[in-house]
């Protein structure tokens, strides 16, 4: 056991839901078009631009602008650092999510264990044969 | 901020992230179609060369068919909005495998088995197989 609560392993930048979905949408891809990511994350162009700029400044995402024919296209890709931060954040989230599955089970176990151990007062009233 | 995240918040965040990831990955599966069409193209060309006399009667037909297929697939690729990681390594492998088998099938078949379906039909299947298997793998990635 590490002894450290998984919340300490969360990446502050990725605690924002849009930024987390954005890096998730790019993970496992070489690159994706801006409009595709916007539709996948379900945000407006301006909101996505704002979050992309934040992630780009942090070195998590790279932006490449190009043209296909006369149509401008913006491509987004995740950097190695961004992918690593995303995976660590996701692992921490999974550990946190697993806590309330584990917690009731441990509470039940603790309760059943304490119910099997007689209290000091009860022990004094036990029949001699049991002592 | 981090201190306030509950297990339920964590599950919602994971769900939203996985849903966004699934959408972009679906858009990156076009490569299965791309490889599958080329695999079918390799197999069809093998059959046309071995079982018809198109190549001797109208020599321009097969290069035109290949050229047309390549142009259509280039347009198809340029329309795509997501590229899966590692395609630059995997796709050439499928092309080289089918290309080499195609070359061997033609060299052996044209010299010894011209017009024999018993040779050309299995040869076409074998030639297309690396790309069809590649298409199947990419569709599951």
Interface residues (C-beta under 8 A of the other chain):
Chain A: X7 X8 X10 X12 X15 X17 X20 X21 X22 X23 X24 X25 X26 X27 X28 X29 X30 X31 X32 X33 X35 X36 X37 X39 X40 X41 X42 X68 X90 X93 X94 X96 X97 X98 X99 X100 X101
Chain B: X1 X2 X3 X5 X6 X7 X8 X9 X10 X11 X13 X14 X16 X17 X18 X19 X20 X21 X23 X24 X25 X27 X28 X78 X81 X82 X83 X84 X85 X86 X87 X88
